[in-house]
Each structure stands twice: as C-alpha cells, then as structure tokens.
C-alpha cells in the first residue's frame, strides 16, 4: 500500500505508538494517517481536537495497558490528523484553498477508500468529534459506532465565534505564543490539572505544551477557521443510525453542548458519561475513566477484552486499571443500558492507591 502513487508510507520506529505513517493524497489535499495494528482487523478511526495530533490527543488513552487489551486487540487504529497537524508538518501554502468542515468530513471518506475500509468505528475529540459526526451523517452506512469526547454539534455562538477570532489573530501575529497556549490549555484541561493540584499529573500539561510548540501556526489557524464556520447539526442528529457513546468532563467548556447533543440523539442510541474533576480532553486527563464504558459499549458489537491482559490487571499488576478500581456500578454499563444516561462517574482523581 505504501508503494501506491497515491501515498507515501514512512516507518516511524521512534514513535511509542508503533506503526506506520501514510501520507494519503485526497482531492482536497494530503492527510497524515498513522496506522497501528493489523490491517486485517476492524478499523477504529480517530480525529483530534484543534492544535492537537494523535500523539497529544490520544496517547494517554492508548498507552494504558487495558486500552491495548481492549482497543488494539480488537482493532487496527487509523489516527487521522487534521491537515498540517502531523509531526514534522510543513506550513500549508496560502495559495491552497481553505477547507470547510464538509471538506474535512469528505477527506475522511477518501481515507477509508484508500485503505479499502467499509465500516468503521470512530473516536473524536471536540472539533474532531464534530468532523466525525458530520462524516457519520453524510456516510451513515460506513459508520459502525461513534465514541465522542466533549463533542460540539451547534454552530458557534457569538461568544465562541469572537473568542476563536481572537485566537486566530494571535496565531497570525504572534504564532504559538504563551497567551495562546494558555487559552488552549483552558480548552483542554480542568483548572485543577492546569494549576498542578494533582502533583505528578502536571506532566500531562508539560507534554501537551511541548507538542503545541511543534505545531505550525498557519495550519492550526486553518483548522480553527473551518471549525469556526461550522453549521448546526442538531436537526439531523436523530438521523444518526449508529450507536453513540459520549464522554464529557465536568469542567469542560463544551459540557452543556455535549449534554444537548446526547439529548437530541436520544436515549435509544446514545449514552452520556460525565467525568468528574475533568476538562474536555478526557483521553489525556482521565483516560482510565473511559475504559469500562468503552468496554461495555464494544460488547454490544461483539468485541471482547483480551483475557490475558484482563487477568493480569485483576491480579494487581496494574493497580490503576478499571478492572481493579472501577467506581461504576456494573448494571449501569450493561449493553442493555446503552440508552440510559449514566450517572456522573468518579475518576482516578478520587481514588486512593
């Protein structure tokens, strides 16, 4: 596949995720897709939030041993980065037309075509969740299920629109400056984590800041412009034909919109998980809180955790794993409960080990 004239494949051994990067040429420009796992397995597509890539958005979740036994055991993961957000990206030429959210969703479909994928499971965060939701609406027959983290579905309010305009001006005149990075951290993380109240967890902030420094400001600005021009999906949410699992942090700026989205999809097809003491980027701030709900969500599709890993967790080799410290009542997470709005769940911040 790497020899195709439509892409270039690059083996990246130094990246902890393992796998291979494909630069896939689409009708709307090239996209970086980092592929992890056996391509004979079912596909899981990811899409990150503004200014993030697959490393800064999903490493917290996928580095958990329990995630490997659940996600990497069952799926081949295709990490799609927004245009120009991949590691080592060059600045996108100003002559290249700006892409709309519909263009970005259509690019996802072209990525599936390139890899020969028919139906996929999708995992997206905020802006990425919007793109994958729009993709699911336009190509409903190609989406098996949606896992959305702090998603948005409405058009921007005037407040958000103006705020994003300020961010774009900062990107244009000052690049990835300190003020801009602080604004992005407020978008991603809870105040408790930003101000280091959890001690060692401040490493998450430091890692995010290092990865933000690698972003090309003009490329981030283009993605933010597309998201700032998004249209309202509310009226079409009931048309989604796939099961949906929504996570949202209690302190997320997008909490109200995520709850609104869950209500509009309806309890029959959507489950909402509210995570305490957490911002928008649940995948990085409290990834362990996601594993048990995702496991029961996937059980509805016939996917199971790899027993070897599950048994090692239960034996105490991983004391932070959900299998040994879950605070969620099992009856709330049965496959039959997929239409029930889950109670707010405790996360590792409330667990004494």
VEXROLO-974452 format. One record per residue (C-alpha): residue number from 0; chain; x, y, z. Coordinates in steps of 0.1 Angstrom, whole numbers, plus 5000, padded with zeros to 4 digits. Layout:
seq|mol|xx|yy|zz
NUM|A|X|Y|Z
...
//
This chain:
seq|mol|xx|yy|zz
0|A|5000|5000|5000
1|A|5029|5023|5007
2|A|5041|5019|4971
3|A|5009|5033|4957
4|A|5012|5065|4937
5|A|4986|5080|4959
6|A|5006|5079|4992
7|A|5039|5077|5008
8|A|5044|5054|5037
9|A|5070|5061|5064
10|A|5080|5037|5091
11|A|5084|5056|5124
12|A|5101|5034|5149
13|A|5109|5061|5174
14|A|5072|5069|5180
15|A|5060|5050|5210
16|A|5027|5042|5193
17|A|5045|5019|5168
18|A|5031|5015|5134
19|A|5034|5033|5101
20|A|5025|5068|5088
21|A|5008|5071|5054
22|A|5005|5105|5036
23|A|4973|5099|5018
24|A|4965|5122|4988
25|A|4929|5132|4987
26|A|4910|5155|4963
27|A|4913|5182|4990
28|A|4950|5178|4999
29|A|4972|5153|5017
30|A|4964|5139|5051
31|A|4987|5121|5075
32|A|4972|5088|5088
33|A|4992|5069|5114
34|A|4982|5032|5113
35|A|4986|5010|5144
36|A|4979|4973|5143
37|A|4969|4945|5120
38|A|4950|4959|5090
39|A|4931|4927|5087
40|A|4912|4937|5119
41|A|4882|4960|5121
42|A|4890|4997|5118
43|A|4889|5024|5145
44|A|4893|5059|5132
45|A|4905|5088|5154
46|A|4904|5125|5148
47|A|4919|5150|5173
48|A|4909|5185|5185
49|A|4922|5219|5173
50|A|4960|5222|5175
51|A|4965|5186|5186
52|A|4976|5155|5167
53|A|4972|5118|5175
54|A|5001|5119|5200
55|A|4990|5148|5220
56|A|4953|5138|5219
57|A|4952|5101|5224
58|A|4985|5088|5239
59|A|4970|5089|5274
60|A|4942|5065|5264
61|A|4962|5042|5241
62|A|4992|5039|5265
63|A|4970|5023|5292
64|A|4976|4985|5292
65|A|4939|4979|5295
66|A|4934|5000|5264
67|A|4958|4978|5245
68|A|4939|4947|5256
69|A|4906|4962|5245
70|A|4913|4985|5215
71|A|4945|4973|5199
72|A|4934|4937|5205
73|A|4902|4942|5185
74|A|4910|4970|5160
75|A|4935|4984|5136
76|A|4937|5020|5146
77|A|4938|5047|5119
78|A|4949|5080|5135
79|A|4939|5108|5111
80|A|4955|5142|5118
81|A|4939|5174|5106
82|A|4957|5189|5076
83|A|4992|5201|5085
84|A|4990|5189|5122
85|A|5012|5158|5118
86|A|5047|5156|5133
87|A|5072|5175|5112
88|A|5045|5191|5090
89|A|5054|5219|5067
90|A|5034|5251|5065
91|A|5004|5248|5041
92|A|5008|5272|5013
93|A|4985|5303|5015
94|A|4975|5295|4979
95|A|4958|5263|4990
96|A|4921|5269|4994
97|A|4907|5269|5029
98|A|4887|5237|5037
99|A|4853|5236|5052
100|A|4841|5211|5078
101|A|4823|5193|5049
102|A|4856|5191|5030
103|A|4873|5176|5061
104|A|4845|5151|5065
105|A|4848|5141|5029
106|A|4885|5137|5034
107|A|4878|5110|5060
108|A|4857|5091|5034
109|A|4886|5093|5010
110|A|4909|5079|5036
111|A|4886|5050|5040
112|A|4885|5044|5003
113|A|4923|5044|5002
114|A|4926|5017|5028
115|A|4897|4997|5014
116|A|4876|5002|5046
117|A|4839|4997|5045
118|A|4825|5002|5080
119|A|4845|5018|5109
120|A|4842|5028|5145
121|A|4850|5065|5151
122|A|4867|5082|5181
123|A|4869|5120|5180
124|A|4876|5148|5205
125|A|4857|5182|5203
126|A|4865|5196|5169
127|A|4874|5161|5157
128|A|4842|5148|5172
129|A|4823|5173|5151
130|A|4841|5162|5119
131|A|4834|5125|5126
132|A|4798|5132|5135
133|A|4793|5151|5102
134|A|4811|5122|5084
135|A|4786|5097|5100
136|A|4757|5118|5088
137|A|4770|5120|5053
138|A|4782|5084|5051
139|A|4759|5067|5076
140|A|4764|5033|5060
141|A|4801|5034|5067
142|A|4800|5041|5105
143|A|4795|5013|5129
144|A|4795|5034|5160
145|A|4807|5068|5174
146|A|4828|5075|5206
147|A|4828|5112|5211
148|A|4847|5132|5237
149|A|4834|5166|5247
150|A|4817|5170|5213
151|A|4801|5201|5197
152|A|4772|5200|5173
153|A|4758|5235|5171
154|A|4771|5265|5151
155|A|4794|5287|5172
156|A|4777|5312|5195
157|A|4787|5348|5190
158|A|4809|5345|5221
159|A|4827|5314|5208
160|A|4830|5329|5173
161|A|4846|5361|5187
162|A|4869|5341|5210
163|A|4881|5320|5182
164|A|4887|5351|5161
165|A|4910|5364|5189
166|A|4928|5330|5189
167|A|4932|5333|5151
168|A|4946|5368|5154
169|A|4971|5356|5180
170|A|4982|5328|5157
171|A|4985|5352|5127
172|A|5005|5379|5145
173|A|5024|5360|5173
174|A|5023|5323|5164
175|A|5021|5297|5192
176|A|5027|5323|5219
177|A|5023|5319|5257
178|A|4989|5335|5258
179|A|4976|5313|5230
180|A|4989|5282|5247
181|A|4972|5292|5279
182|A|4939|5296|5261
183|A|4943|5262|5245
184|A|4951|5246|5279
185|A|4919|5261|5292
186|A|4900|5245|5263
187|A|4916|5210|5270
188|A|4920|5206|5308
189|A|4904|5213|5341
190|A|4916|5241|5364
191|A|4928|5215|5389
192|A|4951|5199|5364
193|A|4963|5232|5349
194|A|4974|5245|5383
195|A|4991|5213|5394
196|A|4968|5202|5422
197|A|4975|5166|5413
198|A|5012|5168|5415
199|A|5028|5144|5390
200|A|4998|5147|5367
201|A|5012|5181|5357
202|A|5035|5161|5334
203|A|5004|5159|5311
204|A|5004|5197|5308
205|A|5041|5198|5301
206|A|5039|5171|5274
207|A|5010|5190|5258
208|A|5029|5223|5258
209|A|5059|5206|5241
210|A|5037|5192|5214
211|A|5019|5225|5209
212|A|5053|5241|5203
213|A|5057|5218|5173
214|A|5025|5230|5156
215|A|5027|5252|5125
216|A|5006|5283|5135
217|A|4992|5289|5100
218|A|4980|5252|5098
219|A|4963|5255|5132
220|A|4946|5287|5121
221|A|4932|5270|5090
222|A|4916|5242|5111
223|A|4903|5267|5136
224|A|4887|5288|5108
225|A|4869|5257|5095
226|A|4855|5248|5129
227|A|4845|5285|5135
228|A|4824|5283|5103
229|A|4807|5250|5112
230|A|4770|5246|5107
231|A|4744|5233|5132
232|A|4739|5196|5131
233|A|4711|5195|5157
234|A|4682|5188|5134
235|A|4699|5159|5118
236|A|4712|5142|5149
237|A|4682|5119|5152
238|A|4691|5106|5117
239|A|4723|5090|5130
240|A|4718|5053|5126
241|A|4748|5042|5148
242|A|4752|5038|5185
243|A|4769|5067|5202
244|A|4789|5069|5234
245|A|4797|5105|5246
246|A|4822|5114|5273
247|A|4824|5149|5287
248|A|4844|5164|5315
249|A|4825|5181|5343
250|A|4847|5212|5338
251|A|4846|5212|5300
252|A|4837|5244|5283
253|A|4816|5222|5260
254|A|4797|5204|5287
255|A|4763|5219|5280
256|A|4766|5213|5243
257|A|4776|5177|5248
258|A|4746|5171|5270
259|A|4724|5188|5244
260|A|4738|5165|5217
261|A|4731|5135|5238
262|A|4695|5146|5244
263|A|4690|5152|5207
264|A|4704|5119|5195
265|A|4680|5102|5220
266|A|4684|5076|5247
267|A|4678|5047|5224
268|A|4710|5053|5205
269|A|4732|5074|5228
270|A|4748|5071|5262
271|A|4763|5100|5281
272|A|4792|5096|5306
273|A|4801|5127|5326
274|A|4835|5125|5342
275|A|4842|5144|5374
276|A|4871|5167|5380
277|A|4880|5167|5343
278|A|4881|5191|5314
279|A|4874|5184|5277
280|A|4904|5162|5269
281|A|4893|5132|5289
282|A|4916|5110|5268
283|A|4946|5127|5284
284|A|4933|5139|5318
285|A|4914|5109|5330
286|A|4917|5081|5303
287|A|4911|5053|5329
288|A|4876|5066|5333
289|A|4869|5058|5297
290|A|4879|5022|5296
291|A|4850|5004|5314
292|A|4823|5024|5295
293|A|4841|5017|5262
294|A|4844|4980|5270
295|A|4807|4976|5276
296|A|4799|4998|5246
297|A|4820|4975|5224
298|A|4805|4944|5239
299|A|4773|4954|5221
300|A|4791|4949|5188
301|A|4806|4916|5199
302|A|4841|4928|5208
303|A|4858|4915|5239
304|A|4888|4924|5260
305|A|4919|4902|5256
306|A|4917|4879|5285
307|A|4955|4878|5292
308|A|4956|4915|5299
309|A|4924|4915|5319
310|A|4936|4887|5342
311|A|4969|4905|5349
312|A|4950|4936|5358
313|A|4928|4918|5382
314|A|4959|4902|5398
315|A|4970|4937|5408
316|A|4998|4942|5383
317|A|4981|4974|5372
318|A|4966|4989|5404
319|A|4951|5019|5385
320|A|4932|4998|5360
321|A|4894|5000|5359
322|A|4892|4963|5364
323|A|4905|4966|5399
324|A|4893|5001|5409
325|A|4861|5007|5389
326|A|4837|5031|5406
327|A|4809|5024|5382
328|A|4781|5001|5390
329|A|4781|4972|5365
330|A|4743|4975|5360
331|A|4748|5010|5346
332|A|4772|4997|5319
333|A|4754|4966|5306
334|A|4749|4966|5268
335|A|4711|4968|5275
336|A|4718|5001|5293
337|A|4731|5018|5262
338|A|4701|5041|5261
339|A|4704|5052|5297
340|A|4721|5084|5307
341|A|4749|5073|5330
342|A|4753|5090|5364
343|A|4785|5111|5368
344|A|4814|5087|5374
345|A|4843|5090|5397
346|A|4878|5090|5382
347|A|4913|5082|5394
348|A|4915|5116|5410
349|A|4891|5103|5437
350|A|4909|5070|5442
351|A|4935|5064|5469
352|A|4960|5038|5459
//
